């Protein structure tokens, strides 16, 4: 342990061991090895920060940063950075206990424009993004690709109209071109609009992809535009 500065306060060393047993006010402390202590108070200024540095370059890799939030409350942020970049908040806890993760993968997409299908089984052409944190959903192929491994929640809504009476409709969550979760299945009546949904929590590796598919006994059905056909999901952890 190297002490670079001690403000004229009490500093006590254990006689038998080269160990600091009590300190009044201490600044500029560098610790090598393991630090064992009871309570540690950081009260240098109004935004105390605990930095984790790379030993070979002294570059800050991660920080625990505390700032004032909502008047007198405190906000704690866990930050990480790439070499040479500015630290970025990855997880924040505010004074009410709310936890936010601004870069958590999540998306919501929908269909723009009606279209007809001649295939009994096909991927639903969800072609507009409402939001896409991380840019992992492609409107070109209506596919979400996992940027990190973990458990993901997905939900989809499929709506068709002018389906032949007594022909079934069903929605499916497809992972890597294989059915993973089957949604509800209903028979059509009178050519009206029919909705089916599917949702599930699935485990995905980096690069795995998810799609919403529609299945029907009627190969000449029509897909509705707007909020009728949607696909959304997010990383749970």
The 8 nearest C-alpha neighbors of each residue, nearest first, counted from 0:
[[1, 30, 31, 29, 2, 32, 28, 18],
 [2, 0, 29, 3, 30, 28, 31, 27],
 [3, 1, 28, 4, 29, 0, 27, 5],
 [2, 4, 27, 28, 1, 5, 29, 26],
 [5, 3, 27, 2, 26, 6, 25, 28],
 [4, 6, 25, 26, 7, 24, 3, 8],
 [5, 7, 8, 24, 25, 4, 26, 23],
 [8, 6, 5, 9, 24, 23, 10, 25],
 [9, 7, 23, 6, 24, 10, 5, 22],
 [8, 10, 23, 22, 11, 7, 21, 24],
 [11, 9, 22, 21, 23, 8, 12, 19],
 [10, 12, 21, 20, 19, 9, 22, 13],
 [13, 11, 19, 20, 18, 14, 17, 10],
 [12, 14, 16, 18, 15, 20, 19, 17],
 [13, 15, 16, 12, 17, 18, 11, 19],
 [16, 14, 13, 17, 18, 12, 19, 20],
 [15, 17, 18, 13, 14, 12, 19, 20],
 [18, 16, 13, 12, 19, 15, 14, 0],
 [19, 17, 16, 13, 12, 20, 14, 15],
 [20, 18, 12, 21, 11, 13, 17, 22],
 [19, 21, 12, 11, 13, 18, 22, 10],
 [22, 20, 11, 19, 10, 23, 12, 9],
 [23, 21, 10, 9, 24, 11, 25, 20],
 [22, 24, 9, 8, 10, 25, 21, 6],
 [25, 23, 8, 6, 22, 26, 5, 9],
 [24, 26, 5, 6, 23, 22, 4, 27],
 [27, 25, 28, 4, 5, 24, 6, 3],
 [26, 28, 3, 4, 29, 2, 25, 5],
 [29, 27, 2, 26, 3, 30, 1, 25],
 [28, 30, 1, 0, 2, 27, 31, 3],
 [31, 29, 0, 28, 1, 32, 34, 33],
 [30, 32, 0, 33, 29, 1, 34, 28],
 [31, 33, 30, 34, 0, 35, 29, 1],
 [34, 32, 35, 31, 30, 0, 36, 29],
 [35, 33, 36, 32, 30, 31, 0, 37],
 [36, 34, 33, 37, 38, 32, 39, 30],
 [37, 35, 38, 34, 39, 20, 33, 19],
 [36, 38, 39, 35, 40, 34, 20, 21],
 [37, 39, 36, 40, 35, 41, 34, 21],
 [38, 40, 37, 41, 36, 42, 35, 34],
 [39, 41, 42, 38, 43, 47, 37, 24],
 [42, 40, 43, 47, 39, 48, 49, 44],
 [43, 41, 44, 40, 47, 45, 46, 48],
 [42, 44, 41, 47, 45, 46, 26, 48],
 [45, 43, 46, 42, 47, 41, 48, 66],
 [44, 46, 47, 66, 43, 42, 67, 65],
 [47, 45, 66, 65, 44, 48, 64, 67],
 [48, 46, 65, 44, 45, 41, 43, 64],
 [49, 47, 64, 63, 50, 65, 46, 62],
 [48, 50, 63, 62, 64, 51, 47, 41],
 [51, 49, 62, 61, 52, 48, 59, 63],
 [50, 52, 61, 59, 60, 62, 49, 53],
 [53, 51, 59, 57, 58, 60, 54, 50],
 [52, 54, 57, 58, 55, 56, 59, 60],
 [53, 55, 57, 56, 52, 58, 51, 59],
 [56, 54, 53, 57, 58, 52, 59, 60],
 [55, 57, 58, 54, 53, 52, 59, 82],
 [58, 56, 53, 52, 54, 55, 59, 51],
 [57, 59, 53, 56, 52, 60, 82, 83],
 [58, 60, 52, 51, 61, 53, 50, 57],
 [61, 59, 80, 52, 79, 51, 58, 53],
 [62, 60, 79, 51, 78, 59, 50, 80],
 [63, 61, 50, 78, 49, 77, 51, 64],
 [62, 64, 77, 49, 48, 76, 78, 50],
 [63, 65, 48, 76, 75, 62, 47, 77],
 [66, 64, 75, 46, 74, 47, 76, 48],
 [67, 65, 46, 74, 73, 68, 75, 64],
 [68, 66, 73, 72, 74, 71, 70, 69],
 [67, 69, 72, 73, 74, 70, 66, 71],
 [70, 68, 72, 71, 67, 94, 73, 93],
 [71, 69, 68, 72, 67, 73, 94, 66],
 [70, 72, 69, 67, 68, 73, 94, 66],
 [73, 71, 68, 94, 69, 70, 67, 74],
 [72, 74, 67, 68, 94, 66, 93, 75],
 [75, 73, 93, 66, 68, 65, 94, 92],
 [76, 74, 65, 92, 91, 64, 93, 73],
 [77, 75, 91, 64, 90, 63, 88, 78],
 [76, 78, 63, 90, 89, 88, 62, 64],
 [77, 79, 88, 62, 87, 89, 61, 86],
 [80, 78, 61, 86, 87, 60, 62, 89],
 [81, 79, 86, 60, 84, 87, 85, 61],
 [80, 82, 84, 83, 60, 79, 85, 86],
 [83, 81, 84, 80, 58, 60, 59, 85],
 [82, 84, 81, 85, 58, 80, 59, 86],
 [85, 83, 81, 82, 80, 86, 87, 59],
 [84, 86, 80, 87, 83, 81, 79, 82],
 [87, 85, 80, 79, 78, 84, 88, 61],
 [86, 88, 78, 79, 89, 80, 85, 77],
 [89, 87, 78, 90, 77, 76, 91, 86],
 [88, 90, 78, 100, 77, 87, 101, 102],
 [91, 89, 100, 77, 76, 99, 88, 92],
 [90, 92, 76, 99, 98, 75, 77, 93],
 [91, 93, 98, 75, 97, 96, 74, 76],
 [94, 92, 74, 96, 95, 97, 91, 75],
 [93, 95, 72, 73, 96, 74, 68, 92],
 [96, 94, 93, 97, 92, 72, 74, 98],
 [95, 97, 93, 94, 92, 98, 74, 91],
 [96, 98, 92, 93, 95, 99, 94, 91],
 [99, 97, 92, 91, 96, 93, 100, 90],
 [100, 98, 91, 90, 101, 97, 92, 89],
 [99, 101, 90, 103, 102, 89, 91, 98],
 [102, 100, 103, 99, 89, 90, 88, 132],
 [101, 103, 100, 104, 132, 89, 133, 105],
 [102, 104, 100, 101, 105, 234, 132, 233],
 [105, 103, 132, 233, 133, 234, 102, 106],
 [106, 104, 233, 132, 232, 131, 103, 234],
 [107, 105, 131, 130, 231, 232, 132, 233],
 [106, 108, 231, 129, 130, 230, 128, 131],
 [107, 109, 128, 230, 129, 127, 229, 231],
 [110, 108, 229, 125, 127, 228, 225, 226],
 [109, 111, 125, 225, 224, 126, 228, 127],
 [112, 110, 224, 225, 127, 126, 109, 113],
 [113, 111, 224, 110, 114, 223, 225, 222],
 [114, 112, 224, 223, 222, 111, 115, 221],
 [113, 115, 222, 221, 112, 116, 223, 224],
 [116, 114, 221, 220, 222, 219, 117, 113],
 [115, 117, 219, 118, 220, 221, 218, 114],
 [116, 118, 218, 219, 119, 115, 220, 217],
 [119, 117, 218, 120, 116, 121, 219, 217],
 [118, 120, 218, 215, 214, 216, 217, 121],
 [121, 119, 214, 118, 213, 215, 212, 122],
 [122, 120, 212, 213, 118, 123, 119, 214],
 [121, 123, 212, 211, 213, 124, 210, 120],
 [122, 124, 212, 125, 211, 213, 121, 141],
 [123, 125, 126, 141, 122, 110, 140, 138],
 [126, 124, 110, 109, 141, 123, 127, 108],
 [125, 127, 138, 110, 124, 109, 141, 111],
 [128, 126, 109, 108, 110, 138, 125, 111],
 [129, 127, 108, 130, 107, 109, 131, 126],
 [128, 130, 108, 107, 127, 131, 109, 106],
 [131, 129, 128, 106, 107, 132, 108, 105],
 [130, 132, 106, 134, 105, 133, 107, 136],
 [133, 131, 104, 105, 134, 106, 130, 102],
 [132, 134, 135, 104, 131, 102, 105, 103],
 [135, 133, 131, 132, 136, 137, 104, 106],
 [134, 136, 144, 133, 143, 137, 131, 145],
 [137, 135, 143, 142, 134, 144, 138, 131],
 [138, 136, 139, 142, 141, 140, 143, 135],
 [137, 139, 126, 141, 140, 127, 136, 125],
 [138, 140, 137, 141, 126, 142, 124, 136],
 [139, 141, 142, 138, 137, 124, 126, 125],
 [142, 140, 138, 125, 137, 124, 139, 126],
 [141, 143, 210, 137, 140, 136, 209, 208],
 [144, 142, 136, 209, 208, 135, 137, 145],
 [145, 143, 208, 135, 206, 207, 146, 142],
 [144, 146, 206, 205, 207, 147, 208, 143],
 [147, 145, 205, 144, 206, 135, 148, 104],
 [148, 146, 205, 145, 149, 204, 206, 203],
 [147, 149, 204, 205, 203, 145, 146, 150],
 [150, 148, 236, 203, 202, 151, 147, 204],
 [149, 151, 202, 201, 235, 236, 203, 234],
 [152, 150, 234, 235, 201, 200, 233, 202],
 [151, 153, 200, 232, 233, 199, 234, 201],
 [154, 152, 232, 198, 199, 231, 151, 200],
 [155, 153, 198, 231, 197, 230, 232, 199],
 [154, 156, 230, 197, 229, 196, 198, 231],
 [155, 157, 196, 229, 228, 195, 230, 158],
 [156, 158, 228, 195, 194, 196, 170, 227],
 [159, 157, 194, 227, 193, 228, 222, 223],
 [160, 158, 222, 221, 193, 192, 223, 220],
 [159, 161, 192, 221, 162, 191, 190, 193],
 [162, 160, 190, 191, 220, 163, 221, 192],
 [161, 163, 190, 220, 160, 187, 217, 164],
 [164, 162, 190, 166, 217, 161, 165, 187],
 [163, 165, 188, 187, 189, 166, 190, 162],
 [166, 164, 187, 186, 188, 167, 163, 162],
 [165, 167, 216, 186, 187, 164, 163, 217],
 [168, 166, 186, 215, 185, 216, 187, 165],
 [167, 169, 215, 185, 184, 214, 186, 166],
 [168, 170, 184, 214, 195, 213, 183, 182],
 [169, 171, 213, 182, 212, 196, 197, 195],
 [172, 170, 181, 212, 182, 180, 211, 173],
 [173, 171, 211, 180, 179, 210, 178, 181],
 [172, 174, 178, 210, 177, 179, 209, 176],
 [175, 173, 209, 177, 176, 208, 179, 178],
 [174, 176, 208, 177, 207, 209, 173, 210],
 [175, 177, 174, 173, 178, 210, 209, 208],
 [178, 176, 173, 174, 175, 179, 172, 209],
 [177, 179, 173, 180, 172, 174, 171, 176],
 [178, 180, 173, 172, 174, 177, 181, 171],
 [181, 179, 172, 171, 178, 182, 199, 173],
 [180, 182, 171, 170, 172, 197, 179, 183],
 [183, 181, 197, 170, 196, 171, 169, 180],
 [182, 184, 169, 195, 196, 185, 197, 170],
 [183, 185, 169, 168, 182, 167, 195, 186],
 [184, 186, 167, 168, 187, 183, 169, 195],
 [187, 185, 167, 165, 166, 168, 188, 184],
 [188, 186, 164, 165, 166, 167, 162, 185],
 [189, 187, 164, 190, 165, 191, 186, 163],
 [188, 190, 164, 191, 187, 163, 161, 162],
 [189, 191, 161, 162, 163, 188, 164, 160],
 [190, 192, 160, 189, 161, 193, 188, 162],
 [193, 191, 160, 159, 158, 194, 190, 161],
 [194, 192, 159, 158, 160, 191, 187, 195],
 [193, 195, 158, 157, 196, 159, 192, 156],
 [194, 196, 157, 170, 169, 183, 156, 158],
 [197, 195, 156, 182, 155, 170, 157, 183],
 [196, 198, 182, 155, 154, 170, 171, 181],
 [199, 197, 154, 153, 155, 196, 182, 172],
 [198, 200, 153, 152, 201, 180, 154, 197],
 [199, 201, 152, 151, 150, 153, 202, 198],
 [202, 200, 151, 150, 199, 203, 152, 153],
 [201, 203, 150, 149, 151, 200, 204, 148],
 [204, 202, 148, 149, 207, 150, 201, 205],
 [203, 205, 148, 207, 206, 149, 147, 145],
 [204, 206, 147, 148, 145, 146, 207, 203],
 [205, 207, 145, 144, 204, 208, 146, 147],
 [208, 206, 145, 204, 205, 144, 203, 175],
 [207, 209, 144, 143, 175, 174, 145, 206],
 [208, 210, 174, 143, 173, 142, 144, 175],
 [211, 209, 173, 142, 172, 212, 174, 141],
 [212, 210, 172, 122, 171, 123, 173, 155],
 [211, 213, 122, 171, 123, 121, 170, 210],
 [212, 214, 170, 121, 120, 169, 122, 123],
 [215, 213, 120, 169, 119, 168, 170, 212],
 [216, 214, 168, 119, 217, 167, 169, 120],
 [215, 217, 166, 167, 119, 218, 168, 214],
 [218, 216, 215, 219, 166, 220, 119, 163],
 [217, 219, 119, 117, 118, 220, 216, 116],
 [220, 218, 117, 116, 217, 115, 221, 118],
 [219, 221, 162, 116, 218, 115, 217, 161],
 [222, 220, 115, 159, 160, 114, 116, 161],
 [223, 221, 159, 114, 113, 115, 158, 160],
 [222, 224, 113, 159, 158, 227, 221, 228],
 [223, 225, 112, 113, 111, 110, 227, 228],
 [226, 224, 110, 111, 227, 109, 228, 223],
 [225, 227, 228, 109, 229, 224, 110, 223],
 [228, 226, 225, 158, 223, 224, 229, 157],
 [227, 229, 157, 156, 226, 110, 109, 158],
 [230, 228, 109, 156, 155, 108, 226, 227],
 [229, 231, 155, 108, 154, 107, 109, 156],
 [232, 230, 107, 106, 154, 153, 108, 155],
 [231, 233, 153, 152, 105, 106, 154, 107],
 [232, 234, 105, 152, 104, 151, 235, 106],
 [233, 235, 151, 236, 104, 150, 105, 152],
 [236, 234, 151, 150, 233, 152, 149, 103],
 [235, 149, 234, 150, 151, 148, 103, 233]]
